[in-house]
Amino acid sequence: MSRVPIDFAPAARWRPGLPVGFGVLALIAALGIAAHTAWQRDAQLQALRAQLAARAPAPAPVVRFAPPSHEQAEAVNSAITLLNLPWPALLDGLNAARPNDVAVLRIEPRAAQRSLRVVAESERADALFDFSDALAHQPPFVRLKPISQVRLDSPPRVQATLDLEWQQ
């Protein structure tokens, strides 16, 4: 009997050869060139960033503010209180009560007392009395207190100062 060699392992169908080796080497070379190019561009980008940082103005220093003093806080609070007065209602009430021959010269708000000091002027004293009477019954005003009345000589006219309390 003769010997028969039996090989139970399947035969390799494909064996890497010389073309596959060259392909792998070409791929490695291409990756190396790409990495080298990326490093060069990164270095250029870092140089540009350094140039821009050198050209840019220095950042503004951080200024630390001291807290306001008690007097400053009171001044700001009083200004805000004056701004928050019901100006439209107050001015509408004054205009609605004012006759044509009475001029309102000055309005001084007093927010803490919820009152307005009004200085009005007219050529006739009875026009000022009519104005005072109309203001006493005009909303939003709830109380009128006459402060002073002065007769001026040239030209002849009467000036009155009134305190008006309002209700919100």
C-alpha positions as CSV (number, residue, x, y, z in Angstrom):
1,M,0.0,0.0,0.0
2,S,1.1,3.3,-0.8
3,R,1.0,6.3,1.5
4,V,-1.5,9.0,0.7
5,P,-0.8,12.3,2.3
6,I,-4.1,13.7,3.8
7,D,-4.2,17.4,4.7
8,F,-7.3,18.2,6.7
9,A,-6.7,22.0,6.7
10,P,-8.3,23.9,3.8
11,A,-5.9,25.4,1.4
12,A,-5.5,29.2,1.5
13,R,-7.4,30.8,-1.3
14,W,-5.7,34.1,-1.2
15,R,-2.2,34.9,-0.1
16,P,-0.9,38.4,0.3
17,G,1.8,39.0,-2.2
18,L,3.9,41.8,-3.4
19,P,1.1,44.1,-4.6
20,V,-0.5,44.2,-1.2
21,G,2.8,45.0,0.5
22,F,3.3,48.0,-1.8
23,G,-0.3,49.1,-1.2
24,V,0.2,49.1,2.6
25,L,3.5,51.0,2.2
26,A,1.8,53.6,0.0
27,L,-1.0,54.0,2.6
28,I,1.5,54.5,5.4
29,A,3.4,57.1,3.3
30,A,0.2,59.0,2.5
31,L,-0.8,59.1,6.1
32,G,2.7,60.3,7.1
33,I,2.5,63.1,4.5
34,A,-1.0,64.1,5.7
35,A,0.1,64.2,9.3
36,H,3.2,66.3,8.4
37,T,0.9,68.8,6.5
38,A,-1.5,69.0,9.4
39,W,1.3,69.7,11.9
40,Q,2.6,72.5,9.5
41,R,-0.8,74.1,9.3
42,D,-1.3,73.8,13.1
43,A,2.1,75.6,13.5
44,Q,1.0,78.3,11.1
45,L,-2.3,78.7,12.9
46,Q,-0.6,79.1,16.2
47,A,1.7,81.8,14.7
48,L,-1.3,83.7,13.4
49,R,-3.0,83.5,16.7
50,A,0.1,84.8,18.4
51,Q,0.3,87.7,15.9
52,L,-3.4,88.6,16.5
53,A,-3.0,88.4,20.3
54,A,0.0,90.8,20.0
55,R,-2.0,93.3,17.8
56,A,-5.2,93.1,20.0
57,P,-5.6,95.8,22.6
58,A,-5.0,94.8,26.2
59,P,-8.3,93.8,27.9
60,A,-9.8,96.6,30.0
61,P,-9.0,96.4,33.6
62,V,-11.7,95.2,35.9
63,V,-12.9,98.2,37.9
64,R,-14.2,97.4,41.3
65,F,-16.9,99.8,42.4
66,A,-17.4,100.6,46.0
67,P,-20.9,100.2,47.3
68,P,-22.8,103.5,47.4
69,S,-22.8,105.6,50.5
70,H,-26.0,106.0,52.5
71,E,-26.5,109.6,51.1
72,Q,-26.0,108.4,47.5
73,A,-28.5,105.6,48.0
74,E,-31.0,108.0,49.4
75,A,-30.5,110.4,46.5
76,V,-31.0,107.6,44.0
77,N,-34.1,106.4,45.8
78,S,-35.7,109.8,46.0
79,A,-35.0,110.3,42.2
80,I,-36.7,107.0,41.5
81,T,-39.6,107.9,43.7
82,L,-40.1,111.2,41.8
83,L,-40.0,109.3,38.5
84,N,-42.6,106.8,39.7
85,L,-45.1,109.5,40.6
86,P,-48.5,109.2,38.8
87,W,-47.5,112.1,36.5
88,P,-50.2,111.6,33.8
89,A,-53.1,111.6,36.4
90,L,-51.6,114.6,38.2
91,L,-51.0,116.7,35.1
92,D,-54.4,115.8,33.6
93,G,-56.1,116.9,36.9
94,L,-54.2,120.2,36.8
95,N,-55.1,120.8,33.1
96,A,-58.7,119.9,33.6
97,A,-59.2,122.4,36.5
98,R,-57.2,125.2,35.0
99,P,-59.1,128.1,33.4
100,N,-57.6,129.8,30.3
101,D,-56.6,133.0,32.2
102,V,-54.6,131.1,34.9
103,A,-50.9,130.2,34.2
104,V,-49.3,127.4,36.2
105,L,-45.7,128.6,36.8
106,R,-44.2,125.8,38.9
107,I,-45.0,122.3,40.1
108,E,-42.9,120.9,42.9
109,P,-43.6,117.2,43.8
110,R,-43.3,116.0,47.3
111,A,-43.5,112.3,47.1
112,A,-43.1,111.6,50.8
113,Q,-46.1,113.7,51.6
114,R,-47.9,112.7,48.4
115,S,-48.5,116.3,47.6
116,L,-47.7,118.9,44.8
117,R,-46.8,122.5,45.5
118,V,-48.3,124.5,42.6
119,V,-47.5,128.1,41.9
120,A,-50.2,129.7,39.7
121,E,-50.6,133.2,38.4
122,S,-53.5,135.3,36.9
123,E,-54.5,138.9,36.3
124,R,-57.7,138.3,38.3
125,A,-57.8,137.1,41.9
126,D,-61.3,135.5,41.3
127,A,-59.8,133.3,38.5
128,L,-57.3,131.9,41.0
129,F,-60.1,131.2,43.5
130,D,-62.1,129.4,40.7
131,F,-58.9,127.4,39.9
132,S,-58.5,126.5,43.6
133,D,-62.1,125.5,43.9
134,A,-61.9,123.3,40.7
135,L,-58.7,121.6,41.9
136,A,-60.3,120.8,45.3
137,H,-63.0,118.7,43.4
138,Q,-60.7,117.3,40.6
139,P,-59.5,113.7,40.9
140,P,-56.8,112.5,41.9
141,F,-56.6,115.4,44.3
142,V,-58.2,114.9,47.7
143,R,-57.2,118.0,49.6
144,L,-56.1,121.6,48.8
145,K,-54.2,123.8,51.2
146,P,-53.5,127.4,50.2
147,I,-50.0,128.5,51.2
148,S,-49.7,132.1,50.1
149,Q,-51.2,134.7,47.8
150,V,-49.1,137.7,46.5
151,R,-50.3,140.7,44.5
152,L,-47.6,141.8,42.0
153,D,-47.6,145.4,40.7
154,S,-46.0,145.4,37.2
155,P,-47.9,144.1,35.3
156,P,-50.8,143.8,37.8
157,R,-51.4,140.2,38.6
158,V,-51.9,137.8,41.5
159,Q,-49.7,134.8,42.3
160,A,-50.9,132.0,44.6
161,T,-49.1,129.0,46.0
162,L,-51.1,125.8,46.8
163,D,-50.4,122.4,48.2
164,L,-52.4,119.6,46.6
165,E,-52.6,116.2,48.2
166,W,-53.4,113.3,45.9
167,Q,-54.7,109.8,46.3
168,Q,-53.4,106.9,44.2
